[in-house]
Amino acid sequence: MAESRFEDGIFLMHTDRFEEAVEFFKSFVDADPSDVEAWYKLAVAYLGAGRLDDGRASAERAVEIKPNDPELLDLLGGILALKNDDEGAIEYFDRAIEAKPDHVRGWISKVMTLRNLDRIDEAKDTYREGVSQAPSLRDPEEWNDLAGAIYDRGDLQATIDFLDFLLTLEPEEPSYKFNKLGPLSKMKRYDAVADLAEELVETMPDFVPGWMVRGIALLALERYEEAIEAFDRVILLDPTKSEAREMKLRTLEYQEELERRGGSGVPGK
């Protein structure tokens, strides 16, 4: 919905100057109360400023002007979800989908809301129905972005739980499995990391990041021979991977040290 006449206001939002953006877009709706695009942008600016009630009012005004626009309906549903009116939000997501059955954002919003309500079976059924109407719903890019947003908040277990949910929808999607490795590693669940990385490289033998992560996890588990094998596979697949060569060398040196003093432990710890 971006237009050149809104560029200055969009820049204000991109630089977190939301109150200034509010005043910018208000000037448009004051000049022309039927300007649906300006109402939409004003609602987004209000959201950025944390003014949910004002955002809702602006989104409702936009929907009054253009009642079958799926983007507007999805926006209003999202605002209601932020206000903990999940049932009301779902009604607007349904309206967005009814207006445009292949509206991916509407399907995603509905699936996410149902999941947040712990209505998991309904969320799965909605996803499957959505894929039949909008095949690009299966594209993992936006789903992984959502998982990344959870991870960025620092909630590691919630990230894992969300990726596990995605894997119930698409059990063979490798990116969902790979993205679990980060939070699992942060939680020092190295057994799970090693097992999941092994699963990945079994299905994708040339997947260098999977071998590298597996090697590091095995090293943390003091399974040195297996770690060296993983680093060797990385070097074979990508001879320029200096990190793998360094990790292998350190592991070999540490093994020799252990043999000399009859101890155990992890290199670098």
Residue frames as qw, qx, qy, qz and C-alpha x, y, z in Angstrom:
[[0.000, 0.883, 0.469, 0.000, 0.00, 0.00, 0.00],
 [0.406, -0.541, 0.067, 0.734, 3.03, 2.28, 0.00],
 [0.450, 0.802, 0.301, 0.253, 2.82, 5.30, -2.30],
 [0.525, 0.305, -0.101, 0.788, 5.37, 7.99, -3.13],
 [0.210, -0.711, -0.060, -0.668, 3.23, 10.62, -1.35],
 [0.776, -0.609, -0.048, -0.153, 3.72, 8.68, 1.88],
 [0.766, 0.311, -0.378, 0.417, 7.49, 8.26, 1.64],
 [0.039, 0.563, -0.422, 0.709, 8.29, 10.82, 4.36],
 [0.712, -0.413, 0.202, -0.530, 5.85, 9.20, 6.78],
 [0.981, 0.034, -0.187, 0.032, 7.18, 5.74, 6.03],
 [0.518, 0.464, -0.444, 0.565, 10.71, 6.99, 6.70],
 [0.327, -0.559, 0.361, -0.671, 9.57, 8.35, 10.06],
 [0.920, -0.246, 0.077, -0.297, 8.20, 4.91, 10.99],
 [0.890, 0.254, -0.281, 0.254, 11.36, 3.18, 9.82],
 [0.343, 0.427, -0.456, 0.701, 13.35, 5.43, 12.16],
 [0.404, -0.407, -0.745, 0.340, 11.00, 4.77, 15.09],
 [0.037, 0.079, 0.166, -0.982, 9.57, 8.30, 15.07],
 [0.023, -0.429, -0.884, -0.183, 6.02, 7.03, 15.29],
 [0.005, -0.719, -0.471, 0.511, 4.40, 10.05, 16.94],
 [0.040, 0.512, -0.309, -0.800, 5.74, 12.23, 14.13],
 [0.024, -0.062, -0.867, -0.494, 4.44, 9.68, 11.64],
 [0.038, 0.591, 0.773, -0.227, 1.02, 9.86, 13.30],
 [0.077, 0.719, 0.136, -0.677, 0.91, 13.62, 12.74],
 [0.008, -0.313, 0.638, 0.703, 2.10, 13.17, 9.17],
 [0.047, -0.243, -0.906, -0.343, -0.64, 10.72, 8.22],
 [0.034, 0.642, 0.624, -0.444, -3.29, 12.61, 10.18],
 [0.078, 0.515, -0.155, -0.839, -2.71, 15.54, 7.86],
 [0.124, 0.033, -0.796, -0.591, -3.80, 13.34, 4.96],
 [0.127, -0.466, -0.876, -0.016, -6.99, 12.02, 6.57],
 [0.007, -0.623, -0.359, 0.695, -7.86, 15.50, 7.79],
 [0.125, 0.388, -0.385, -0.828, -7.53, 16.76, 4.23],
 [0.600, 0.098, -0.553, -0.570, -9.47, 13.83, 2.76],
 [0.577, -0.250, 0.620, -0.469, -11.43, 11.62, 5.18],
 [0.924, 0.260, 0.099, -0.263, -12.07, 9.13, 2.37],
 [0.384, 0.679, -0.626, 0.013, -8.34, 8.45, 1.83],
 [0.959, -0.245, -0.045, -0.138, -8.27, 4.76, 2.75],
 [0.779, 0.297, -0.324, 0.446, -4.52, 4.38, 2.19],
 [0.055, 0.575, -0.368, 0.729, -3.83, 7.20, 4.61],
 [0.737, -0.463, 0.130, -0.475, -6.11, 5.64, 7.24],
 [0.971, 0.012, -0.203, 0.123, -4.20, 2.37, 6.84],
 [0.551, 0.401, -0.362, 0.636, -0.83, 4.07, 7.31],
 [0.284, -0.600, 0.256, -0.703, -2.18, 6.07, 10.24],
 [0.906, -0.343, -0.027, -0.248, -3.30, 2.85, 11.94],
 [0.876, 0.137, -0.259, 0.383, 0.18, 1.35, 11.49],
 [0.230, 0.546, -0.320, 0.739, 1.78, 4.50, 12.89],
 [0.591, -0.559, 0.150, -0.562, -0.49, 4.37, 15.92],
 [0.975, -0.160, -0.150, 0.022, 0.50, 0.75, 16.47],
 [0.667, 0.333, -0.313, 0.589, 4.17, 1.67, 16.38],
 [0.069, -0.545, 0.286, -0.785, 3.48, 4.37, 18.95],
 [0.165, -0.095, -0.892, 0.409, 1.76, 1.82, 21.20],
 [0.381, 0.151, 0.246, -0.878, -1.64, 3.48, 20.83],
 [0.118, 0.137, 0.966, 0.187, -3.77, 0.41, 20.15],
 [0.245, 0.635, 0.631, -0.371, -7.16, 2.04, 20.61],
 [0.230, 0.731, -0.149, -0.625, -6.32, 4.82, 18.16],
 [0.008, -0.304, 0.839, 0.450, -4.89, 2.24, 15.77],
 [0.219, 0.343, 0.912, -0.042, -8.05, 0.21, 15.98],
 [0.278, 0.734, 0.354, -0.508, -10.23, 3.26, 15.31],
 [0.167, 0.636, -0.446, -0.607, -8.16, 4.17, 12.25],
 [0.063, -0.096, 0.948, 0.296, -8.25, 0.62, 10.92],
 [0.265, 0.510, 0.781, -0.244, -12.00, 0.46, 11.45],
 [0.284, 0.741, 0.037, -0.607, -12.39, 3.70, 9.50],
 [0.089, 0.440, -0.726, -0.521, -10.38, 2.21, 6.65],
 [0.137, 0.162, 0.974, 0.075, -12.55, -0.92, 6.65],
 [0.315, 0.641, 0.499, -0.491, -15.69, 1.21, 6.57],
 [0.281, 0.690, -0.281, -0.605, -14.41, 2.84, 3.40],
 [0.520, 0.416, -0.685, -0.294, -13.17, -0.36, 1.79],
 [0.746, -0.329, 0.389, -0.429, -14.89, -3.29, 3.56],
 [0.984, 0.137, 0.111, -0.033, -13.58, -6.12, 1.38],
 [0.382, 0.756, -0.502, 0.178, -9.88, -5.26, 1.33],
 [0.911, -0.198, -0.338, 0.127, -8.04, -8.28, 2.80],
 [0.495, 0.270, -0.379, 0.734, -5.04, -6.21, 3.93],
 [0.266, -0.465, 0.167, -0.827, -7.26, -3.87, 5.93],
 [0.847, -0.347, -0.184, -0.359, -9.24, -6.75, 7.41],
 [0.839, 0.001, -0.402, 0.366, -6.05, -8.56, 8.40],
 [0.222, 0.386, -0.339, 0.828, -4.67, -5.39, 9.99],
 [0.521, -0.460, 0.080, -0.714, -7.81, -4.88, 12.05],
 [0.930, -0.213, -0.284, -0.089, -7.77, -8.54, 13.07],
 [0.668, 0.188, -0.427, 0.580, -4.14, -8.19, 14.15],
 [0.085, -0.458, 0.282, -0.839, -4.97, -5.18, 16.29],
 [0.770, -0.392, -0.060, -0.500, -7.79, -7.08, 17.99],
 [0.898, -0.033, -0.385, 0.212, -5.39, -9.95, 18.66],
 [0.375, 0.329, -0.408, 0.764, -2.98, -7.50, 20.31],
 [0.379, -0.380, 0.217, -0.815, -5.88, -6.37, 22.48],
 [0.140, -0.078, 0.946, -0.282, -6.49, -10.02, 23.47],
 [0.682, 0.324, 0.266, -0.600, -9.76, -10.20, 21.53],
 [0.210, -0.259, 0.869, 0.366, -8.76, -13.38, 19.73],
 [0.399, 0.460, 0.792, -0.035, -12.26, -14.42, 18.73],
 [0.293, 0.868, 0.144, -0.375, -12.89, -11.00, 17.22],
 [0.074, -0.638, 0.604, 0.472, -9.54, -11.22, 15.45],
 [0.360, 0.035, 0.903, 0.231, -10.43, -14.57, 13.89],
 [0.420, 0.704, 0.530, -0.216, -13.65, -13.11, 12.52],
 [0.226, 0.872, -0.188, -0.390, -11.66, -10.48, 10.63],
 [0.205, -0.421, 0.811, 0.352, -9.11, -13.01, 9.41],
 [0.449, 0.339, 0.826, 0.031, -12.00, -15.09, 8.10],
 [0.368, 0.844, 0.245, -0.303, -13.37, -12.02, 6.33],
 [0.009, 0.740, -0.518, -0.429, -9.95, -11.37, 4.77],
 [0.305, -0.126, 0.912, 0.242, -9.80, -14.98, 3.55],
 [0.449, 0.581, 0.664, -0.143, -13.37, -14.82, 2.25],
 [0.271, 0.877, -0.037, -0.395, -12.53, -11.66, 0.31],
 [0.439, 0.690, -0.561, -0.123, -9.37, -13.23, -1.13],
 [0.971, -0.206, 0.033, -0.113, -9.08, -17.00, -0.62],
 [0.848, 0.220, -0.167, 0.453, -5.38, -17.03, -1.56],
 [0.077, -0.876, 0.209, -0.427, -4.53, -14.23, 0.88],
 [0.714, 0.104, -0.590, 0.363, -1.53, -15.82, 2.57],
 [0.065, 0.321, -0.470, 0.820, -1.25, -13.25, 5.36],
 [0.652, -0.294, 0.033, -0.698, -4.83, -13.88, 6.42],
 [0.913, -0.065, -0.397, -0.069, -4.26, -17.62, 6.63],
 [0.524, 0.226, -0.559, 0.601, -1.04, -17.14, 8.61],
 [0.216, -0.360, 0.319, -0.850, -2.77, -14.79, 11.02],
 [0.813, -0.246, -0.103, -0.517, -5.60, -17.24, 11.62],
 [0.854, 0.046, -0.486, 0.180, -3.25, -20.20, 12.12],
 [0.330, 0.296, -0.515, 0.733, -1.12, -18.22, 14.57],
 [0.426, -0.360, 0.206, -0.804, -4.12, -17.02, 16.56],
 [0.905, -0.176, -0.238, -0.306, -5.57, -20.51, 16.85],
 [0.735, 0.135, -0.526, 0.406, -2.19, -21.82, 17.98],
 [0.063, 0.355, -0.430, 0.827, -1.90, -19.06, 20.57],
 [0.665, -0.292, 0.092, -0.681, -5.31, -20.12, 21.86],
 [0.280, -0.276, 0.911, -0.126, -3.94, -23.67, 22.14],
 [0.793, 0.362, 0.300, -0.388, -6.51, -24.84, 19.59],
 [0.249, -0.489, 0.721, 0.423, -3.81, -26.87, 17.89],
 [0.454, 0.265, 0.830, 0.186, -5.99, -29.23, 15.88],
 [0.337, 0.856, 0.354, -0.168, -7.96, -26.31, 14.49],
 [0.052, -0.824, 0.369, 0.427, -4.71, -24.54, 13.64],
 [0.360, -0.211, 0.827, 0.376, -3.48, -27.59, 11.74],
 [0.426, 0.544, 0.720, 0.061, -6.77, -27.98, 9.89],
 [0.191, 0.924, 0.101, -0.314, -6.71, -24.28, 9.00],
 [0.190, -0.624, 0.592, 0.473, -3.18, -24.60, 7.67],
 [0.395, 0.083, 0.861, 0.308, -4.12, -27.55, 5.46],
 [0.341, 0.768, 0.537, -0.078, -7.20, -25.73, 4.20],
 [0.017, 0.897, -0.135, -0.421, -5.09, -22.66, 3.56],
 [0.322, -0.377, 0.722, 0.483, -2.52, -24.59, 1.54],
 [0.418, 0.411, 0.784, 0.202, -5.32, -25.84, -0.72],
 [0.216, 0.913, 0.337, -0.071, -6.39, -22.24, -1.36],
 [0.112, 0.948, -0.296, 0.018, -3.00, -20.53, -1.25],
 [0.954, 0.080, -0.166, 0.235, -0.18, -23.00, -2.03],
 [0.394, 0.594, -0.344, 0.612, 2.49, -20.41, -1.22],
 [0.614, -0.680, 0.143, -0.374, 1.38, -20.70, 2.41],
 [0.973, -0.145, -0.020, 0.177, 3.73, -23.70, 2.46],
 [0.501, 0.637, -0.259, 0.525, 6.72, -21.42, 1.73],
 [0.694, -0.451, -0.416, 0.378, 8.77, -21.51, 4.95],
 [0.368, 0.373, -0.114, 0.844, 10.25, -18.01, 4.64],
 [0.313, -0.594, 0.006, -0.741, 7.60, -16.10, 6.56],
 [0.852, -0.452, -0.243, -0.106, 7.12, -18.88, 9.11],
 [0.763, -0.027, -0.258, 0.593, 10.84, -18.85, 9.82],
 [0.100, 0.497, -0.093, 0.857, 10.70, -15.07, 10.20],
 [0.625, -0.600, -0.114, -0.486, 8.04, -15.55, 12.88],
 [0.901, -0.278, -0.230, 0.241, 10.22, -18.11, 14.63],
 [0.547, 0.275, -0.178, 0.771, 13.12, -15.68, 14.40],
 [0.215, -0.642, 0.011, -0.736, 11.06, -12.96, 16.06],
 [0.822, -0.531, -0.129, -0.157, 10.37, -15.30, 18.99],
 [0.844, -0.022, -0.175, 0.506, 14.07, -16.18, 19.19],
 [0.287, 0.506, -0.102, 0.807, 15.05, -12.51, 19.14],
 [0.501, -0.696, -0.026, -0.513, 12.89, -11.97, 22.21],
 [0.012, 0.507, -0.775, 0.377, 15.15, -14.44, 23.99],
 [0.777, -0.117, 0.401, -0.472, 12.48, -17.08, 24.59],
 [0.092, 0.410, -0.870, -0.257, 14.40, -20.17, 23.55],
 [0.279, 0.151, 0.935, -0.159, 11.87, -22.80, 24.59],
 [0.487, 0.618, 0.344, -0.513, 9.03, -20.91, 22.91],
 [0.318, 0.624, -0.522, -0.487, 11.11, -20.84, 19.72],
 [0.027, -0.177, 0.979, 0.097, 11.60, -24.60, 19.87],
 [0.378, 0.373, 0.760, -0.375, 7.91, -25.16, 20.60],
 [0.474, 0.669, 0.026, -0.572, 6.91, -23.01, 17.62],
 [0.270, 0.511, -0.726, -0.372, 9.31, -24.80, 15.27],
 [0.189, 0.021, 0.976, -0.105, 8.01, -28.14, 16.55],
 [0.485, 0.542, 0.472, -0.498, 4.50, -26.93, 15.69],
 [0.422, 0.663, -0.347, -0.512, 5.70, -26.03, 12.19],
 [0.071, 0.332, -0.925, -0.173, 7.20, -29.49, 11.86],
 [0.413, 0.277, 0.818, -0.287, 3.81, -31.03, 12.61],
 [0.525, 0.693, 0.127, -0.478, 2.57, -29.07, 9.58],
 [0.668, 0.661, -0.337, -0.054, 5.55, -29.85, 7.32],
 [0.857, -0.462, 0.215, 0.079, 7.52, -32.72, 8.90],
 [0.840, 0.126, 0.214, 0.482, 10.21, -32.83, 6.22],
 [0.233, 0.940, 0.002, 0.249, 10.94, -29.10, 5.95],
 [0.771, 0.029, -0.285, 0.569, 14.72, -28.89, 6.58],
 [0.134, 0.544, -0.154, 0.814, 14.80, -25.19, 7.45],
 [0.634, -0.626, -0.039, -0.452, 12.54, -25.74, 10.45],
 [0.930, -0.245, -0.154, 0.225, 14.86, -28.47, 11.70],
 [0.601, 0.307, -0.170, 0.718, 17.96, -26.40, 11.10],
 [0.111, -0.644, 0.076, -0.754, 16.53, -23.37, 12.90],
 [0.798, -0.563, -0.146, -0.156, 15.92, -25.52, 15.97],
 [0.812, 0.076, -0.291, 0.501, 19.66, -26.03, 16.29],
 [0.160, 0.564, -0.202, 0.785, 20.27, -22.45, 17.45],
 [0.541, -0.585, 0.150, -0.586, 18.01, -22.41, 20.51],
 [0.965, -0.206, -0.159, 0.019, 18.93, -26.00, 21.37],
 [0.676, 0.286, -0.297, 0.611, 22.61, -25.04, 21.33],
 [0.098, -0.607, 0.211, -0.760, 21.96, -21.95, 23.46],
 [0.767, -0.472, 0.096, -0.425, 20.26, -24.23, 26.00],
 [0.053, -0.550, 0.830, -0.071, 23.29, -26.57, 25.83],
 [0.855, 0.076, 0.415, -0.302, 21.10, -29.48, 24.79],
 [0.079, 0.604, -0.685, -0.399, 23.97, -30.95, 22.82],
 [0.387, 0.066, 0.919, 0.039, 22.53, -34.47, 22.55],
 [0.475, 0.678, 0.499, -0.255, 19.47, -33.04, 20.82],
 [0.219, 0.820, -0.296, -0.439, 21.65, -30.85, 18.60],
 [0.150, -0.399, 0.856, 0.293, 23.81, -33.77, 17.52],
 [0.427, 0.285, 0.857, -0.043, 20.81, -35.99, 16.82],
 [0.427, 0.786, 0.310, -0.323, 18.95, -33.34, 14.84],
 [0.119, 0.757, -0.484, -0.423, 22.05, -32.39, 12.86],
 [0.290, -0.168, 0.920, 0.205, 22.57, -36.07, 12.07],
 [0.477, 0.540, 0.672, -0.171, 19.00, -36.27, 10.81],
 [0.319, 0.854, -0.040, -0.410, 19.64, -33.29, 8.56],
 [0.045, 0.634, -0.683, -0.361, 22.86, -34.60, 7.03],
 [0.461, 0.069, 0.884, 0.039, 21.33, -38.02, 6.49],
 [0.493, 0.693, 0.516, -0.100, 18.76, -36.47, 4.19],
 [0.373, 0.922, -0.085, 0.054, 21.15, -33.81, 2.81],
 [0.888, -0.196, 0.023, 0.415, 24.66, -35.33, 2.79],
 [0.524, 0.372, 0.062, 0.764, 26.21, -32.22, 1.23],
 [0.249, -0.893, -0.218, -0.304, 24.75, -29.80, 3.82],
 [0.501, 0.357, -0.434, 0.658, 27.90, -28.19, 5.21],
 [0.273, -0.526, 0.293, -0.750, 26.26, -26.20, 8.06],
 [0.888, -0.307, -0.089, -0.330, 24.63, -29.39, 9.34],
 [0.867, 0.095, -0.345, 0.346, 27.96, -31.22, 9.50],
 [0.251, 0.477, -0.365, 0.759, 29.63, -28.25, 11.17],
 [0.535, -0.494, 0.178, -0.662, 26.99, -27.93, 13.87],
 [0.961, -0.170, -0.196, -0.101, 27.06, -31.68, 14.41],
 [0.697, 0.275, -0.414, 0.518, 30.83, -31.61, 14.87],
 [0.034, -0.496, 0.355, -0.792, 30.66, -28.82, 17.45],
 [0.755, -0.393, 0.051, -0.523, 27.88, -30.58, 19.38],
 [0.952, -0.014, -0.285, 0.108, 29.81, -33.87, 19.39],
 [0.437, 0.415, -0.437, 0.668, 32.86, -32.01, 20.63],
 [0.366, -0.493, 0.278, -0.738, 30.82, -30.61, 23.53],
 [0.918, -0.230, -0.008, -0.324, 29.67, -34.16, 24.27],
 [0.342, -0.626, 0.698, 0.060, 33.33, -35.30, 24.31],
 [0.865, 0.254, 0.432, 0.031, 32.67, -37.67, 21.39],
 [0.138, -0.730, 0.385, 0.548, 35.93, -36.65, 19.79],
 [0.360, -0.059, 0.809, 0.461, 36.31, -39.26, 17.04],
 [0.291, 0.661, 0.685, 0.097, 32.82, -38.56, 15.74],
 [0.013, 0.910, 0.074, -0.408, 33.48, -34.81, 15.93],
 [0.249, -0.504, 0.587, 0.583, 36.64, -35.22, 13.83],
 [0.351, 0.278, 0.827, 0.339, 34.68, -37.23, 11.26],
 [0.193, 0.853, 0.469, -0.118, 32.13, -34.41, 11.03],
 [0.084, -0.846, 0.210, 0.483, 34.84, -31.77, 10.60],
 [0.363, -0.208, 0.749, 0.514, 36.51, -33.95, 7.97],
 [0.346, 0.569, 0.724, 0.181, 33.23, -34.07, 6.05],
 [0.080, 0.935, 0.161, -0.305, 33.02, -30.26, 6.18],
 [0.233, -0.648, 0.497, 0.528, 36.57, -29.96, 4.85],
 [0.405, 0.109, 0.819, 0.392, 35.82, -32.43, 2.07],
 [0.264, 0.743, 0.611, 0.073, 32.69, -30.58, 1.02],
 [0.122, 0.976, 0.046, 0.173, 34.18, -27.10, 1.43],
 [0.791, 0.039, -0.187, 0.581, 38.00, -27.01, 1.47],
 [0.163, 0.567, -0.089, 0.802, 37.89, -23.26, 2.19],
 [0.613, -0.696, -0.221, -0.303, 36.17, -23.81, 5.55],
 [0.331, 0.494, -0.588, 0.549, 39.04, -22.78, 7.83],
 [0.541, -0.458, 0.349, -0.613, 36.88, -23.04, 10.97],
 [0.980, -0.055, -0.052, -0.183, 36.47, -26.78, 10.43],
 [0.721, 0.391, -0.425, 0.383, 40.24, -27.23, 9.98],
 [0.031, -0.546, 0.488, -0.680, 40.89, -25.28, 13.17],
 [0.756, -0.331, 0.229, -0.516, 38.31, -27.25, 15.16],
 [0.968, 0.116, -0.219, 0.018, 39.72, -30.54, 13.90],
 [0.504, 0.479, -0.486, 0.529, 43.28, -29.49, 14.80],
 [0.301, -0.513, 0.431, -0.679, 42.25, -28.37, 18.27],
 [0.907, -0.195, 0.065, -0.367, 40.38, -31.63, 18.83],
 [0.881, 0.252, -0.337, 0.215, 43.34, -33.74, 17.74],
 [0.246, 0.522, -0.504, 0.643, 45.70, -31.75, 19.96],
 [0.545, -0.437, 0.332, -0.634, 43.34, -32.10, 22.89],
 [0.977, -0.037, -0.139, -0.160, 43.05, -35.85, 22.34],
 [0.686, 0.360, -0.460, 0.433, 46.83, -36.12, 22.49],
 [0.096, -0.517, 0.454, -0.719, 46.89, -34.08, 25.69],
 [0.805, -0.304, 0.123, -0.494, 44.25, -36.34, 27.23],
 [0.944, 0.124, -0.297, 0.080, 46.25, -39.42, 26.35],
 [0.421, 0.465, -0.506, 0.592, 49.31, -37.93, 28.00],
 [0.150, -0.308, 0.538, -0.770, 47.56, -37.06, 31.27],
 [0.193, -0.234, -0.953, 0.017, 44.76, -39.62, 31.21],
 [0.172, 0.324, 0.449, -0.815, 41.98, -37.01, 31.68],
 [0.199, 0.552, 0.746, 0.314, 38.80, -35.97, 29.99],
 [0.006, 0.644, 0.247, -0.725, 37.06, -32.75, 29.06],
 [0.519, 0.757, 0.383, 0.106, 36.22, -30.47, 26.20],
 [0.552, 0.152, 0.108, 0.813, 38.79, -28.46, 24.21],
 [0.039, 0.479, 0.123, 0.868, 38.73, -24.79, 25.11],
 [0.579, -0.673, -0.264, -0.378, 36.78, -25.31, 28.37]]
